[in-house]
């Protein structure tokens, strides 16, 4: 019987949900409103792809998912913060996310900004309190990886490029650079963090980072394609928003057919990066293949 990706993702998603529920503060006190806003987006039904990738990488490298779980939760919190801020009127100005009104539509812009800030800062508190058996130098390496991926050298830098490219002509190299940073950096970091916490060798960490790099680009290309061809009911948001905002996407530059080919090329490269790993890497292989048929 073949590997059941749907079951695997469902089980791992539940593990992450339970860990987040156990660790993230329950709204109370004078700060109640910002915690309610943070939890609204954190528990809004995301795929939990980044934490799942982190846990899988830890196991591929020979470690345990339990040791990597705090970092996996931190990755989801960083990702959620980025979505809250991306949806703001000053950024992408979106009304819906995952089929629900965006954070600022429910709580107002000021609280939405602060909710994102709270998620980002709490994420690093999670990492700082990881199991005492993990060497401090490894925790510092995880922190450094998350900082690079989420800061101006990664996700924030990619968002800046995205905003500045809206009203000017750009080439494919610029679009790829933007997405490597805006989307790919945190995806790749998920693999790197998991590999580090799993005790992976330098070669294993490098291979998993390379897998993450190509997975991130394939994910973004298929995301761009869904914005052109996707179903609003399955996606949880209205397609066509990229074109309406003059976003620089792969389909806009390459067309539908070539974009599909580019996605397949990156999936193939991601699979090649896993060539040296045994069957423990099968979840990662299945996730890469799934990108070519995803509907949401």
C-alpha positions, -999 to +999 in steps of 0.1 A: +000+000+000+014+034-010+021+064+013-011+081+024-002+118+022-037+130+031-037+110+063-001+120+072-009+157+068-041+154+088-023+136+117+006+160+117-017+191+115-035+179+146-003+174+165+007+210+156-028+223+165-026+206+199+009+219+206-001+255+197-033+252+218-012+240+248+014+267+245-002+299+232-016+322+258-054+322+265-069+357+262-071+374+296-062+406+314-058+440+299-041+425+268-071+403+261-080+420+228-046+415+211-045+378+222-080+372+208-069+388+175-037+367+174-056+335+182-082+343+156-057+341+128-035+314+144-064+290+146-081+300+114-076+266+097-042+269+079-025+239+064+004+240+089+028+232+061+059+249+076+057+231+110+049+198+092+080+203+071+101+211+102+089+179+120+095+158+089+130+172+084+139+164+120+128+128+115+146+125+082+178+137+099+174+110+126+158+130+154+124+132+170+094+153+162+090+161+199+123+179+201+114+200+170+079+208+180+085+242+198+104+254+167+077+241+145+051+261+164+073+291+162+074+288+124+036+287+122+034+318+144+059+337+122+040+326+091+006+338+107+021+371+116+032+376+080-003+368+067-020+393+091+004+421+080+002+411+043-036+415+044-035+450+058-048+479+037-013+494+034+000+461+020-022+437-001-055+450+013-074+417+014-108+412+029-107+374+033-082+348+043-089+311+046-126+318+040-129+342+069-127+380+072-091+391+075-078+401+109-081+438+104-117+435+092-126+419+125-104+437+150-093+469+133-060+478+118-042+488+150-050+456+168-042+436+137-007+451+135-001+444+172-015+409+169+011+402+142+038+417+163+027+396+193+029+364+172+064+372+159+079+380+193+062+350+211+077+328+184+112+335+196+101+330+232+090+295+222+124+287+207+143+301+237+125+276+260+132+245+240+141+213+258+171+216+281+188+187+264+193+207+232+227+224+233+225+262+235+246+266+204+220+247+184+192+269+198+212+299+187+216+284+153+178+279+151+173+315+162+197+328+136+180+308+109+146+321+118+159+357+119+174+355+084+143+339+070+118+363+085+137+396+084+149+419+057+172+392+043+142+370+038+104+374+041+104+411+048+128+418+020+107+398-004+076+418+006+094+451+000+103+440-035+067+429-041+054+463-031+079+482-052+074+461-083+036+466-085+038+496-108+069+489-129+081+464-154+103+436-140+120+406-155+118+370-144+150+371-124+135+398-102+103+379-097+122+348-088+144+367-064+113+382-048+096+348-042+128+331-030+127+357-002+090+363+003+078+327+003+108+304-001+129+317+028+106+306+056+098+273+038+135+266+034+141+276+070+115+251+081+136+223+066+169+237+079+156+241+115+142+206+115+174+192+102+195+211+128+173+199+157+172+164+143+210+162+145+216+162+108+251+163+093+262+193+073+255+174+041+220+165+052+212+200+063+224+213+030+203+188+010+172+196+030+177+233+025+181+227-012+148+207-012+132+237+006+145+262-019+129+244-048+098+235-029+093+271-021+095+282-057+072+254-068+048+264-041+048+300-052+044+292-089+014+269-082+000+296-059+002+321-087-015+296-110-043+291-085-049+328-084-056+326-122-074+292-123-085+284-087-119+279-072-128+304-045-147+278-025-116+256-023-091+284-018-110+303+008-104+336-010-114+351-044-090+343-073-078+371-096-065+394-069-030+393-082-040+406-116-063+432-101-034+446-080-009+444-109+012+418-089+042+404-107+036+367-110+049+337-130+018+334-152+019+371-159+055+368-172+056+333-185+020+323-193+001+293-179+018+265-198+054+277-191+045+283-155+033+248-151+066+235-167+086+257-143+067+243-113+074+207-125+111+216-129+114+228-094+095+198-080+119+175-099+149+194-084+133+192-049+130+154-053+166+151-066+178+169-034+163+140-014+180+113-035+205+103-007+177+098+020+159+066+028+122+060+032+119+084+061+119+112+034+088+098+017+065+124+033+087+152+019+087+135-016+049+132-015+045+169-004+066+180-034+046+159-059+013+172-044+022+207-054+016+198-090-021+189-083-030+211-054-063+230-055-059+253-025 
